Amino acid sequence: MDHETDFIKETRYVAEHMRRSCEHALWRVERLLSRLEEGEPANTSSTGVQLSETREELQRALGGIERIEKLGELEARG
């Protein structure tokens, strides 16, 4: 395989993981919002845990974006 093919495969791999992390984080946020709209108090240990896990998923997604940016920089340098 050539370098460009490897670059494309690596980019797709990272993007797929980012997509899953973002989808899961969005699902968590929507679930929390639904519970709040139904009148559940926001100040519960469950809410705190859910928000913490969502934050971690979004941080992983941001890390993936940074990795794609670095791959792009490396590819541009040749």
PDB file as gemmi writes it, atoms N, CA and C in Angstrom:
CRYST1    1.000    1.000    1.000  90.00  90.00  90.00 P 1                      
ATOM      1  N   MET A   1       0.834  -1.185   0.000  1.00  0.00           N  
ATOM      2  CA  MET A   1       0.000   0.000   0.000  1.00  0.00           C  
ATOM      3  C   MET A   1       0.876   1.244   0.000  1.00  0.00           C  
ATOM      4  N   ASP A   2       0.359   2.281  -0.615  1.00  0.00           N  
ATOM      5  CA  ASP A   2       1.139   3.507  -0.636  1.00  0.00           C  
ATOM      6  C   ASP A   2       0.798   4.381   0.572  1.00  0.00           C  
ATOM      7  N   HIS A   3       1.549   5.429   0.710  1.00  0.00           N  
ATOM      8  CA  HIS A   3       1.420   6.313   1.870  1.00  0.00           C  
ATOM      9  C   HIS A   3       0.042   6.959   1.933  1.00  0.00           C  
ATOM     10  N   GLU A   4      -0.487   7.370   0.782  1.00  0.00           N  
ATOM     11  CA  GLU A   4      -1.795   8.032   0.755  1.00  0.00           C  
ATOM     12  C   GLU A   4      -2.905   7.082   1.222  1.00  0.00           C  
ATOM     13  N   THR A   5      -2.837   5.825   0.815  1.00  0.00           N  
ATOM     14  CA  THR A   5      -3.834   4.842   1.231  1.00  0.00           C  
ATOM     15  C   THR A   5      -3.777   4.627   2.739  1.00  0.00           C  
ATOM     16  N   ASP A   6      -2.573   4.523   3.283  1.00  0.00           N  
ATOM     17  CA  ASP A   6      -2.414   4.388   4.734  1.00  0.00           C  
ATOM     18  C   ASP A   6      -2.987   5.595   5.466  1.00  0.00           C  
ATOM     19  N   PHE A   7      -2.732   6.778   4.946  1.00  0.00           N  
ATOM     20  CA  PHE A   7      -3.230   8.009   5.548  1.00  0.00           C  
ATOM     21  C   PHE A   7      -4.758   8.005   5.573  1.00  0.00           C  
ATOM     22  N   ILE A   8      -5.365   7.629   4.472  1.00  0.00           N  
ATOM     23  CA  ILE A   8      -6.829   7.598   4.387  1.00  0.00           C  
ATOM     24  C   ILE A   8      -7.401   6.579   5.355  1.00  0.00           C  
ATOM     25  N   LYS A   9      -6.801   5.389   5.441  1.00  0.00           N  
ATOM     26  CA  LYS A   9      -7.285   4.364   6.369  1.00  0.00           C  
ATOM     27  C   LYS A   9      -7.179   4.829   7.815  1.00  0.00           C  
ATOM     28  N   GLU A  10      -6.064   5.433   8.175  1.00  0.00           N  
ATOM     29  CA  GLU A  10      -5.870   5.918   9.545  1.00  0.00           C  
ATOM     30  C   GLU A  10      -6.871   7.023   9.874  1.00  0.00           C  
ATOM     31  N   THR A  11      -7.093   7.912   8.929  1.00  0.00           N  
ATOM     32  CA  THR A  11      -8.050   8.995   9.135  1.00  0.00           C  
ATOM     33  C   THR A  11      -9.458   8.446   9.325  1.00  0.00           C  
ATOM     34  N   ARG A  12      -9.849   7.489   8.516  1.00  0.00           N  
ATOM     35  CA  ARG A  12     -11.178   6.883   8.656  1.00  0.00           C  
ATOM     36  C   ARG A  12     -11.328   6.173  10.000  1.00  0.00           C  
ATOM     37  N   TYR A  13     -10.289   5.491  10.423  1.00  0.00           N  
ATOM     38  CA  TYR A  13     -10.308   4.781  11.700  1.00  0.00           C  
ATOM     39  C   TYR A  13     -10.549   5.758  12.856  1.00  0.00           C  
ATOM     40  N   VAL A  14      -9.783   6.837  12.871  1.00  0.00           N  
ATOM     41  CA  VAL A  14      -9.916   7.830  13.938  1.00  0.00           C  
ATOM     42  C   VAL A  14     -11.294   8.499  13.870  1.00  0.00           C  
ATOM     43  N   ALA A  15     -11.744   8.824  12.669  1.00  0.00           N  
ATOM     44  CA  ALA A  15     -13.045   9.471  12.513  1.00  0.00           C  
ATOM     45  C   ALA A  15     -14.183   8.576  12.998  1.00  0.00           C  
ATOM     46  N   GLU A  16     -14.100   7.286  12.761  1.00  0.00           N  
ATOM     47  CA  GLU A  16     -15.137   6.356  13.215  1.00  0.00           C  
ATOM     48  C   GLU A  16     -15.210   6.331  14.740  1.00  0.00           C  
ATOM     49  N   HIS A  17     -14.073   6.319  15.405  1.00  0.00           N  
ATOM     50  CA  HIS A  17     -14.064   6.343  16.868  1.00  0.00           C  
ATOM     51  C   HIS A  17     -14.615   7.662  17.395  1.00  0.00           C  
ATOM     52  N   MET A  18     -14.277   8.751  16.734  1.00  0.00           N  
ATOM     53  CA  MET A  18     -14.803  10.049  17.145  1.00  0.00           C  
ATOM     54  C   MET A  18     -16.321  10.076  16.992  1.00  0.00           C  
ATOM     55  N   ARG A  19     -16.815   9.549  15.882  1.00  0.00           N  
ATOM     56  CA  ARG A  19     -18.256   9.531  15.632  1.00  0.00           C  
ATOM     57  C   ARG A  19     -18.985   8.761  16.728  1.00  0.00           C  
ATOM     58  N   ARG A  20     -18.448   7.599  17.087  1.00  0.00           N  
ATOM     59  CA  ARG A  20     -19.080   6.795  18.144  1.00  0.00           C  
ATOM     60  C   ARG A  20     -19.070   7.526  19.487  1.00  0.00           C  
ATOM     61  N   SER A  21     -17.945   8.145  19.808  1.00  0.00           N  
ATOM     62  CA  SER A  21     -17.864   8.889  21.071  1.00  0.00           C  
ATOM     63  C   SER A  21     -18.866  10.035  21.094  1.00  0.00           C  
ATOM     64  N   CYS A  22     -18.970  10.759  19.997  1.00  0.00           N  
ATOM     65  CA  CYS A  22     -19.903  11.883  19.943  1.00  0.00           C  
ATOM     66  C   CYS A  22     -21.352  11.403  20.012  1.00  0.00           C  
ATOM     67  N   GLU A  23     -21.671  10.324  19.306  1.00  0.00           N  
ATOM     68  CA  GLU A  23     -23.035   9.789  19.347  1.00  0.00           C  
ATOM     69  C   GLU A  23     -23.412   9.353  20.755  1.00  0.00           C  
ATOM     70  N   HIS A  24     -22.475   8.694  21.436  1.00  0.00           N  
ATOM     71  CA  HIS A  24     -22.756   8.226  22.792  1.00  0.00           C  
ATOM     72  C   HIS A  24     -22.888   9.405  23.747  1.00  0.00           C  
ATOM     73  N   ALA A  25     -22.036  10.397  23.608  1.00  0.00           N  
ATOM     74  CA  ALA A  25     -22.115  11.578  24.458  1.00  0.00           C  
ATOM     75  C   ALA A  25     -23.437  12.305  24.225  1.00  0.00           C  
ATOM     76  N   LEU A  26     -23.844  12.418  22.971  1.00  0.00           N  
ATOM     77  CA  LEU A  26     -25.117  13.064  22.658  1.00  0.00           C  
ATOM     78  C   LEU A  26     -26.280  12.288  23.264  1.00  0.00           C  
ATOM     79  N   TRP A  27     -26.235  10.971  23.181  1.00  0.00           N  
ATOM     80  CA  TRP A  27     -27.276  10.139  23.774  1.00  0.00           C  
ATOM     81  C   TRP A  27     -27.371  10.408  25.282  1.00  0.00           C  
ATOM     82  N   ARG A  28     -26.223  10.473  25.947  1.00  0.00           N  
ATOM     83  CA  ARG A  28     -26.217  10.740  27.393  1.00  0.00           C  
ATOM     84  C   ARG A  28     -26.827  12.106  27.711  1.00  0.00           C  
ATOM     85  N   VAL A  29     -26.428  13.117  26.947  1.00  0.00           N  
ATOM     86  CA  VAL A  29     -26.942  14.465  27.193  1.00  0.00           C  
ATOM     87  C   VAL A  29     -28.448  14.503  26.968  1.00  0.00           C  
ATOM     88  N   GLU A  30     -28.915  13.888  25.889  1.00  0.00           N  
ATOM     89  CA  GLU A  30     -30.356  13.873  25.628  1.00  0.00           C  
ATOM     90  C   GLU A  30     -31.114  13.148  26.732  1.00  0.00           C  
ATOM     91  N   ARG A  31     -30.541  12.068  27.221  1.00  0.00           N  
ATOM     92  CA  ARG A  31     -31.174  11.329  28.317  1.00  0.00           C  
ATOM     93  C   ARG A  31     -31.247  12.176  29.585  1.00  0.00           C  
ATOM     94  N   LEU A  32     -30.158  12.866  29.895  1.00  0.00           N  
ATOM     95  CA  LEU A  32     -30.154  13.730  31.080  1.00  0.00           C  
ATOM     96  C   LEU A  32     -31.157  14.870  30.927  1.00  0.00           C  
ATOM     97  N   LEU A  33     -31.203  15.487  29.760  1.00  0.00           N  
ATOM     98  CA  LEU A  33     -32.155  16.566  29.542  1.00  0.00           C  
ATOM     99  C   LEU A  33     -33.592  16.078  29.687  1.00  0.00           C  
ATOM    100  N   SER A  34     -33.860  14.907  29.174  1.00  0.00           N  
ATOM    101  CA  SER A  34     -35.193  14.333  29.283  1.00  0.00           C  
ATOM    102  C   SER A  34     -35.577  14.132  30.745  1.00  0.00           C  
ATOM    103  N   ARG A  35     -34.631  13.622  31.526  1.00  0.00           N  
ATOM    104  CA  ARG A  35     -34.912  13.397  32.945  1.00  0.00           C  
ATOM    105  C   ARG A  35     -35.172  14.714  33.664  1.00  0.00           C  
ATOM    106  N   LEU A  36     -34.384  15.736  33.311  1.00  0.00           N  
ATOM    107  CA  LEU A  36     -34.575  17.047  33.934  1.00  0.00           C  
ATOM    108  C   LEU A  36     -35.924  17.638  33.531  1.00  0.00           C  
ATOM    109  N   GLU A  37     -36.292  17.479  32.263  1.00  0.00           N  
ATOM    110  CA  GLU A  37     -37.579  17.989  31.790  1.00  0.00           C  
ATOM    111  C   GLU A  37     -38.752  17.284  32.482  1.00  0.00           C  
ATOM    112  N   GLU A  38     -38.522  16.040  32.903  1.00  0.00           N  
ATOM    113  CA  GLU A  38     -39.563  15.291  33.613  1.00  0.00           C  
ATOM    114  C   GLU A  38     -39.617  15.642  35.090  1.00  0.00           C  
ATOM    115  N   GLY A  39     -38.726  16.528  35.521  1.00  0.00           N  
ATOM    116  CA  GLY A  39     -38.777  17.000  36.895  1.00  0.00           C  
ATOM    117  C   GLY A  39     -37.761  16.371  37.840  1.00  0.00           C  
ATOM    118  N   GLU A  40     -36.905  15.516  37.343  1.00  0.00           N  
ATOM    119  CA  GLU A  40     -35.883  14.919  38.215  1.00  0.00           C  
ATOM    120  C   GLU A  40     -34.892  16.002  38.627  1.00  0.00           C  
ATOM    121  N   PRO A  41     -34.497  16.013  39.889  1.00  0.00           N  
ATOM    122  CA  PRO A  41     -33.534  17.027  40.333  1.00  0.00           C  
ATOM    123  C   PRO A  41     -32.183  16.864  39.631  1.00  0.00           C  
ATOM    124  N   ALA A  42     -31.551  17.992  39.360  1.00  0.00           N  
ATOM    125  CA  ALA A  42     -30.261  17.974  38.669  1.00  0.00           C  
ATOM    126  C   ALA A  42     -29.114  17.592  39.601  1.00  0.00           C  
ATOM    127  N   ASN A  43     -29.292  17.817  40.869  1.00  0.00           N  
ATOM    128  CA  ASN A  43     -28.213  17.604  41.824  1.00  0.00           C  
ATOM    129  C   ASN A  43     -28.283  16.192  42.412  1.00  0.00           C  
ATOM    130  N   THR A  44     -28.013  15.199  41.581  1.00  0.00           N  
ATOM    131  CA  THR A  44     -27.983  13.812  42.055  1.00  0.00           C  
ATOM    132  C   THR A  44     -26.636  13.211  41.690  1.00  0.00           C  
ATOM    133  N   SER A  45     -26.256  12.165  42.380  1.00  0.00           N  
ATOM    134  CA  SER A  45     -24.979  11.511  42.063  1.00  0.00           C  
ATOM    135  C   SER A  45     -25.030  10.897  40.667  1.00  0.00           C  
ATOM    136  N   SER A  46     -26.194  10.412  40.273  1.00  0.00           N  
ATOM    137  CA  SER A  46     -26.349   9.824  38.941  1.00  0.00           C  
ATOM    138  C   SER A  46     -26.073  10.860  37.851  1.00  0.00           C  
ATOM    139  N   THR A  47     -26.605  12.062  38.028  1.00  0.00           N  
ATOM    140  CA  THR A  47     -26.392  13.126  37.051  1.00  0.00           C  
ATOM    141  C   THR A  47     -24.917  13.473  36.964  1.00  0.00           C  
ATOM    142  N   GLY A  48     -24.277  13.569  38.111  1.00  0.00           N  
ATOM    143  CA  GLY A  48     -22.845  13.876  38.135  1.00  0.00           C  
ATOM    144  C   GLY A  48     -22.017  12.831  37.417  1.00  0.00           C  
ATOM    145  N   VAL A  49     -22.344  11.565  37.626  1.00  0.00           N  
ATOM    146  CA  VAL A  49     -21.620  10.474  36.969  1.00  0.00           C  
ATOM    147  C   VAL A  49     -21.837  10.534  35.466  1.00  0.00           C  
ATOM    148  N   GLN A  50     -23.090  10.736  35.055  1.00  0.00           N  
ATOM    149  CA  GLN A  50     -23.407  10.805  33.632  1.00  0.00           C  
ATOM    150  C   GLN A  50     -22.675  11.967  32.956  1.00  0.00           C  
ATOM    151  N   LEU A  51     -22.661  13.112  33.598  1.00  0.00           N  
ATOM    152  CA  LEU A  51     -21.974  14.264  33.023  1.00  0.00           C  
ATOM    153  C   LEU A  51     -20.465  14.029  32.955  1.00  0.00           C  
ATOM    154  N   SER A  52     -19.918  13.400  33.955  1.00  0.00           N  
ATOM    155  CA  SER A  52     -18.487  13.094  33.957  1.00  0.00           C  
ATOM    156  C   SER A  52     -18.126  12.148  32.816  1.00  0.00           C  
ATOM    157  N   GLU A  53     -18.941  11.119  32.618  1.00  0.00           N  
ATOM    158  CA  GLU A  53     -18.691  10.175  31.529  1.00  0.00           C  
ATOM    159  C   GLU A  53     -18.855  10.842  30.165  1.00  0.00           C  
ATOM    160  N   THR A  54     -19.820  11.729  30.055  1.00  0.00           N  
ATOM    161  CA  THR A  54     -20.013  12.465  28.805  1.00  0.00           C  
ATOM    162  C   THR A  54     -18.814  13.362  28.526  1.00  0.00           C  
ATOM    163  N   ARG A  55     -18.321  14.027  29.554  1.00  0.00           N  
ATOM    164  CA  ARG A  55     -17.135  14.869  29.391  1.00  0.00           C  
ATOM    165  C   ARG A  55     -15.950  14.045  28.890  1.00  0.00           C  
ATOM    166  N   GLU A  56     -15.746  12.863  29.454  1.00  0.00           N  
ATOM    167  CA  GLU A  56     -14.646  12.003  29.019  1.00  0.00           C  
ATOM    168  C   GLU A  56     -14.796  11.602  27.560  1.00  0.00           C  
ATOM    169  N   GLU A  57     -16.016  11.281  27.149  1.00  0.00           N  
ATOM    170  CA  GLU A  57     -16.255  10.897  25.750  1.00  0.00           C  
ATOM    171  C   GLU A  57     -15.974  12.056  24.804  1.00  0.00           C  
ATOM    172  N   LEU A  58     -16.387  13.248  25.202  1.00  0.00           N  
ATOM    173  CA  LEU A  58     -16.125  14.417  24.360  1.00  0.00           C  
ATOM    174  C   LEU A  58     -14.628  14.751  24.321  1.00  0.00           C  
ATOM    175  N   GLN A  59     -13.927  14.537  25.418  1.00  0.00           N  
ATOM    176  CA  GLN A  59     -12.486  14.763  25.429  1.00  0.00           C  
ATOM    177  C   GLN A  59     -11.780  13.780  24.491  1.00  0.00           C  
ATOM    178  N   ARG A  60     -12.259  12.527  24.458  1.00  0.00           N  
ATOM    179  CA  ARG A  60     -11.695  11.553  23.524  1.00  0.00           C  
ATOM    180  C   ARG A  60     -11.952  11.978  22.079  1.00  0.00           C  
ATOM    181  N   ALA A  61     -13.136  12.495  21.830  1.00  0.00           N  
ATOM    182  CA  ALA A  61     -13.461  12.956  20.477  1.00  0.00           C  
ATOM    183  C   ALA A  61     -12.551  14.119  20.084  1.00  0.00           C  
ATOM    184  N   LEU A  62     -12.328  15.038  21.002  1.00  0.00           N  
ATOM    185  CA  LEU A  62     -11.421  16.150  20.716  1.00  0.00           C  
ATOM    186  C   LEU A  62     -10.004  15.646  20.467  1.00  0.00           C  
ATOM    187  N   GLY A  63      -9.588  14.647  21.220  1.00  0.00           N  
ATOM    188  CA  GLY A  63      -8.274  14.040  20.987  1.00  0.00           C  
ATOM    189  C   GLY A  63      -8.193  13.437  19.590  1.00  0.00           C  
ATOM    190  N   GLY A  64      -9.273  12.837  19.136  1.00  0.00           N  
ATOM    191  CA  GLY A  64      -9.311  12.286  17.786  1.00  0.00           C  
ATOM    192  C   GLY A  64      -9.193  13.361  16.732  1.00  0.00           C  
ATOM    193  N   ILE A  65      -9.865  14.480  16.964  1.00  0.00           N  
ATOM    194  CA  ILE A  65      -9.767  15.604  16.027  1.00  0.00           C  
ATOM    195  C   ILE A  65      -8.330  16.091  15.965  1.00  0.00           C  
ATOM    196  N   GLU A  66      -7.692  16.217  17.110  1.00  0.00           N  
ATOM    197  CA  GLU A  66      -6.289  16.649  17.143  1.00  0.00           C  
ATOM    198  C   GLU A  66      -5.397  15.653  16.416  1.00  0.00           C  
ATOM    199  N   ARG A  67      -5.696  14.381  16.557  1.00  0.00           N  
ATOM    200  CA  ARG A  67      -4.899  13.359  15.873  1.00  0.00           C  
ATOM    201  C   ARG A  67      -5.069  13.473  14.355  1.00  0.00           C  
ATOM    202  N   ILE A  68      -6.285  13.696  13.900  1.00  0.00           N  
ATOM    203  CA  ILE A  68      -6.513  13.879  12.462  1.00  0.00           C  
ATOM    204  C   ILE A  68      -5.769  15.116  11.965  1.00  0.00           C  
ATOM    205  N   GLU A  69      -5.797  16.190  12.758  1.00  0.00           N  
ATOM    206  CA  GLU A  69      -5.067  17.400  12.368  1.00  0.00           C  
ATOM    207  C   GLU A  69      -3.567  17.127  12.241  1.00  0.00           C  
ATOM    208  N   LYS A  70      -3.023  16.363  13.195  1.00  0.00           N  
ATOM    209  CA  LYS A  70      -1.600  16.028  13.129  1.00  0.00           C  
ATOM    210  C   LYS A  70      -1.289  15.145  11.924  1.00  0.00           C  
ATOM    211  N   LEU A  71      -2.183  14.184  11.649  1.00  0.00           N  
ATOM    212  CA  LEU A  71      -1.994  13.347  10.462  1.00  0.00           C  
ATOM    213  C   LEU A  71      -1.978  14.211   9.200  1.00  0.00           C  
ATOM    214  N   GLY A  72      -2.870  15.198   9.149  1.00  0.00           N  
ATOM    215  CA  GLY A  72      -2.916  16.098   8.003  1.00  0.00           C  
ATOM    216  C   GLY A  72      -1.633  16.908   7.867  1.00  0.00           C  
ATOM    217  N   GLU A  73      -1.099  17.374   8.991  1.00  0.00           N  
ATOM    218  CA  GLU A  73       0.154  18.108   8.961  1.00  0.00           C  
ATOM    219  C   GLU A  73       1.301  17.230   8.476  1.00  0.00           C  
ATOM    220  N   LEU A  74       1.356  16.000   8.973  1.00  0.00           N  
ATOM    221  CA  LEU A  74       2.411  15.077   8.547  1.00  0.00           C  
ATOM    222  C   LEU A  74       2.291  14.760   7.060  1.00  0.00           C  
ATOM    223  N   GLU A  75       1.045  14.576   6.597  1.00  0.00           N  
ATOM    224  CA  GLU A  75       0.813  14.278   5.188  1.00  0.00           C  
ATOM    225  C   GLU A  75       1.228  15.463   4.310  1.00  0.00           C  
ATOM    226  N   ALA A  76       0.967  16.686   4.791  1.00  0.00           N  
ATOM    227  CA  ALA A  76       1.304  17.871   4.019  1.00  0.00           C  
ATOM    228  C   ALA A  76       2.821  18.039   3.887  1.00  0.00           C  
ATOM    229  N   ARG A  77       3.544  17.612   4.914  1.00  0.00           N  
ATOM    230  CA  ARG A  77       5.011  17.703   4.879  1.00  0.00           C  
ATOM    231  C   ARG A  77       5.633  16.659   3.967  1.00  0.00           C  
ATOM    232  N   GLY A  78       4.869  15.611   3.723  1.00  0.00           N  
ATOM    233  CA  GLY A  78       5.334  14.564   2.816  1.00  0.00           C  
ATOM    234  C   GLY A  78       5.999  13.490   3.539  1.00  0.00           C  
TER     235      GLY A  78                                                      
END                                                                             
